[in-house]
Amino acid sequence: MEVKDRKDIDVKDTWNLESIYANNELWEEEYAALEKEAAEFAKLKGAIEADVSKIPVVLDAYYGLHRCLSKLSVYARMRSDQDTTDSTYQTMSAKIGSLGVKIGAASAFVEPEILSYSKEQLEAAEKENERTAYYGQNRATGLGSCCNHWLTSILISSSCLSDSKLKNSPPMRFTSCR
């Protein structure tokens, strides 16, 4: 069986990555913007710890970073997979991996700050703020016990989550950037 070069494959048989980014320049622009946003996000460290009502503000920003990171990553990795000999896309893929590490470091405070609150404090915050309640819902399983549904994906490591159904629930997913 003959292996064809990418240029010799009919477009209808290829991924439409232009539906993600029309060109590499747009990818680079969003990459640069996300890099700046990640640095700004790090400045939110201590916000949740200081005020439980800041949970939705911080989590909105947190999930926004991760949505954009995912979009950038999918494009770079799929472009790299199209032609593994093209160093342009290998570089893009490496850059997005590095940015993922930076975002992970910049957001490492989120989980410990939320876990610093008791179940009762989190429940009270949910009653006071609709956005906090939104993040408190366990949309993945619909279960209504333990820790008042609080951020299952974060609380899995907490001792109050012992229910195996919670531990095996799928992670929250997001699909769009900007």
Kinemage of the C-alpha trace (Angstrom):
@kinemage 1
@onewidth
@group {chain A} dominant
@subgroup {mainchain}
@vectorlist {calphas} color= white
{ca met a 1} P 0.000 0.000 0.000
{ca glu a 2} L 1.323 3.387 -1.001
{ca val a 3} L 1.494 6.153 1.604
{ca lys a 4} L 0.444 9.448 0.058
{ca asp a 5} L 1.842 12.848 0.861
{ca arg a 6} L -0.612 15.199 2.519
{ca lys a 7} L -0.764 17.379 -0.598
{ca asp a 8} L -1.912 14.349 -2.631
{ca ile a 9} L -4.923 13.576 -0.402
{ca asp a 10} L -8.341 14.856 -1.463
{ca val a 11} L -9.473 17.708 0.821
{ca lys a 12} L -12.780 15.947 1.511
{ca asp a 13} L -10.763 13.184 3.214
{ca thr a 14} L -8.914 15.535 5.566
{ca trp a 15} L -9.698 17.352 8.803
{ca asn a 16} L -11.163 20.831 8.426
{ca leu a 17} L -8.862 22.523 10.910
{ca glu a 18} L -9.677 25.904 9.408
{ca ser a 19} L -12.965 25.601 11.299
{ca ile a 20} L -10.877 25.954 14.485
{ca tyr a 21} L -8.436 28.628 13.274
{ca ala a 22} L -8.556 30.000 9.741
{ca asn a 23} L -4.759 30.235 9.691
{ca asn a 24} L -1.663 29.906 11.851
{ca glu a 25} L -1.511 33.655 12.482
{ca leu a 26} L -4.864 33.558 14.292
{ca trp a 27} L -3.591 30.646 16.360
{ca glu a 28} L -0.465 32.642 17.267
{ca glu a 29} L -2.582 35.672 18.249
{ca glu a 30} L -4.779 33.609 20.547
{ca tyr a 31} L -1.721 31.849 21.957
{ca ala a 32} L -0.133 35.203 22.842
{ca ala a 33} L -3.381 36.434 24.404
{ca leu a 34} L -3.737 33.257 26.479
{ca glu a 35} L -0.146 33.507 27.655
{ca lys a 36} L -0.913 37.004 29.005
{ca glu a 37} L -4.203 35.854 30.534
{ca ala a 38} L -2.403 33.031 32.353
{ca ala a 39} L -0.006 35.536 33.908
{ca glu a 40} L -2.956 37.712 34.957
{ca phe a 41} L -4.801 34.706 36.361
{ca ala a 42} L -1.926 33.982 38.733
{ca lys a 43} L -2.685 37.327 40.387
{ca leu a 44} L -6.004 35.876 41.599
{ca lys a 45} L -4.130 33.707 44.087
{ca gly a 46} L -5.619 34.328 47.505
{ca ala a 47} L -8.911 35.709 46.180
{ca ile a 48} L -10.975 32.628 47.087
{ca glu a 49} L -9.160 32.212 50.378
{ca ala a 50} L -9.951 35.823 51.277
{ca asp a 51} L -13.593 35.719 50.151
{ca val a 52} L -15.682 32.649 49.343
{ca ser a 53} L -17.901 34.776 47.088
{ca lys a 54} L -14.965 35.036 44.643
{ca ile a 55} L -15.287 31.362 43.717
{ca pro a 56} L -17.370 31.978 40.572
{ca val a 57} L -15.142 34.822 39.386
{ca val a 58} L -12.026 32.702 39.743
{ca leu a 59} L -13.618 29.572 38.283
{ca asp a 60} L -15.044 31.463 35.303
{ca ala a 61} L -11.524 32.683 34.544
{ca tyr a 62} L -10.037 29.237 35.259
{ca tyr a 63} L -12.385 27.427 32.893
{ca gly a 64} L -11.950 30.174 30.302
{ca leu a 65} L -8.195 29.563 30.324
{ca his a 66} L -8.700 25.844 29.933
{ca arg a 67} L -11.238 26.196 27.115
{ca cys a 68} L -8.781 28.320 25.139
{ca leu a 69} L -5.883 26.026 25.977
{ca ser a 70} L -7.881 23.039 24.709
{ca lys a 71} L -8.792 24.775 21.471
{ca leu a 72} L -5.186 25.828 20.846
{ca ser a 73} L -3.958 22.357 21.724
{ca val a 74} L -6.360 20.520 19.431
{ca tyr a 75} L -5.383 22.679 16.473
{ca ala a 76} L -1.628 22.405 17.086
{ca arg a 77} L -1.639 18.672 17.717
{ca met a 78} L -3.912 17.840 14.802
{ca arg a 79} L -1.817 20.017 12.489
{ca ser a 80} L 1.264 18.183 13.730
{ca asp a 81} L -0.433 14.826 13.150
{ca gln a 82} L -1.196 15.777 9.549
{ca asp a 83} L 2.494 15.847 8.735
{ca thr a 84} L 4.860 14.808 11.476
{ca thr a 85} L 7.827 16.027 9.427
{ca asp a 86} L 6.634 19.669 9.455
{ca ser a 87} L 8.613 21.442 12.165
{ca thr a 88} L 6.166 24.385 12.202
{ca tyr a 89} L 3.480 22.266 13.803
{ca gln a 90} L 5.900 20.357 16.012
{ca thr a 91} L 6.933 23.746 17.402
{ca met a 92} L 3.320 24.823 17.891
{ca ser a 93} L 2.557 21.571 19.673
{ca ala a 94} L 5.574 21.986 21.953
{ca lys a 95} L 4.624 25.610 22.689
{ca ile a 96} L 1.108 24.656 23.715
{ca gly a 97} L 2.448 21.895 25.947
{ca ser a 98} L 4.684 24.417 27.669
{ca leu a 99} L 1.809 26.870 28.054
{ca gly a 100} L -0.292 24.110 29.586
{ca val a 101} L 2.369 23.638 32.250
{ca lys a 102} L 2.418 27.398 32.916
{ca ile a 103} L -1.367 27.488 33.239
{ca gly a 104} L -1.249 24.513 35.584
{ca ala a 105} L 1.271 26.316 37.771
{ca ala a 106} L -0.652 29.602 37.621
{ca ser a 107} L -3.880 27.884 38.667
{ca ala a 108} L -2.514 25.479 41.270
{ca phe a 109} L -3.984 27.590 44.065
{ca val a 110} L -7.635 27.047 43.048
{ca glu a 111} L -8.178 23.579 44.511
{ca pro a 112} L -6.494 24.189 47.887
{ca glu a 113} L -8.300 27.502 48.347
{ca ile a 114} L -11.713 25.936 47.713
{ca leu a 115} L -10.866 22.973 49.919
{ca ser a 116} L -9.945 25.364 52.739
{ca tyr a 117} L -13.673 25.970 53.282
{ca ser a 118} L -15.917 23.625 55.190
{ca lys a 119} L -18.938 21.952 53.655
{ca glu a 120} L -21.145 24.342 55.627
{ca gln a 121} L -19.320 27.423 54.364
{ca leu a 122} L -19.638 26.252 50.773
{ca glu a 123} L -23.344 25.512 51.227
{ca ala a 124} L -23.891 28.996 52.672
{ca ala a 125} L -22.020 30.548 49.754
{ca glu a 126} L -24.233 28.660 47.328
{ca lys a 127} L -27.349 30.082 48.967
{ca glu a 128} L -26.006 33.625 48.715
{ca asn a 129} L -24.789 33.599 45.120
{ca glu a 130} L -26.385 32.041 42.056
{ca arg a 131} L -23.031 31.701 40.266
{ca thr a 132} L -21.490 29.964 43.268
{ca ala a 133} L -24.468 27.597 43.322
{ca tyr a 134} L -23.930 26.926 39.617
{ca tyr a 135} L -20.418 25.699 40.283
{ca gly a 136} L -21.645 23.758 43.293
{ca gln a 137} L -23.944 21.579 41.237
{ca asn a 138} L -22.813 18.158 40.270
{ca arg a 139} L -23.976 18.190 36.682
{ca ala a 140} L -22.081 15.012 35.840
{ca thr a 141} L -23.916 12.562 38.120
{ca gly a 142} L -26.906 14.368 39.554
{ca leu a 143} L -26.148 12.909 42.986
{ca gly a 144} L -27.297 15.074 45.856
{ca ser a 145} L -25.201 13.998 48.813
{ca cys a 146} L -21.700 14.496 50.152
{ca cys a 147} L -20.306 18.021 50.148
{ca asn a 148} L -23.478 19.428 48.606
{ca his a 149} L -22.271 18.450 45.097
{ca trp a 150} L -19.253 20.747 45.439
{ca leu a 151} L -17.031 20.660 42.410
{ca thr a 152} L -16.784 16.924 42.075
{ca ser a 153} L -13.771 17.188 39.819
{ca ile a 154} L -11.912 19.115 42.533
{ca leu a 155} L -13.283 17.362 45.585
{ca ile a 156} L -12.499 13.839 44.405
{ca ser a 157} L -9.304 14.114 46.411
{ca ser a 158} L -11.162 15.321 49.495
{ca ser a 159} L -11.880 12.858 52.268
{ca cys a 160} L -15.581 13.712 52.251
{ca leu a 161} L -16.026 12.086 48.831
{ca ser a 162} L -16.043 8.394 49.410
{ca asp a 163} L -18.931 7.468 47.096
{ca ser a 164} L -17.516 5.397 44.227
{ca lys a 165} L -20.137 6.813 41.829
{ca leu a 166} L -18.682 10.266 42.409
{ca lys a 167} L -15.119 9.102 41.949
{ca asn a 168} L -15.956 7.455 38.620
{ca ser a 169} L -18.012 10.325 37.198
{ca pro a 170} L -16.812 11.947 33.975
{ca pro a 171} L -15.003 15.287 34.229
{ca met a 172} L -16.776 18.506 33.315
{ca arg a 173} L -16.285 19.409 29.663
{ca phe a 174} L -16.275 22.743 27.866
{ca thr a 175} L -16.420 23.239 24.128
{ca ser a 176} L -15.781 26.806 23.063
{ca cys a 177} L -13.151 29.486 23.369
{ca arg a 178} L -13.967 33.199 23.323
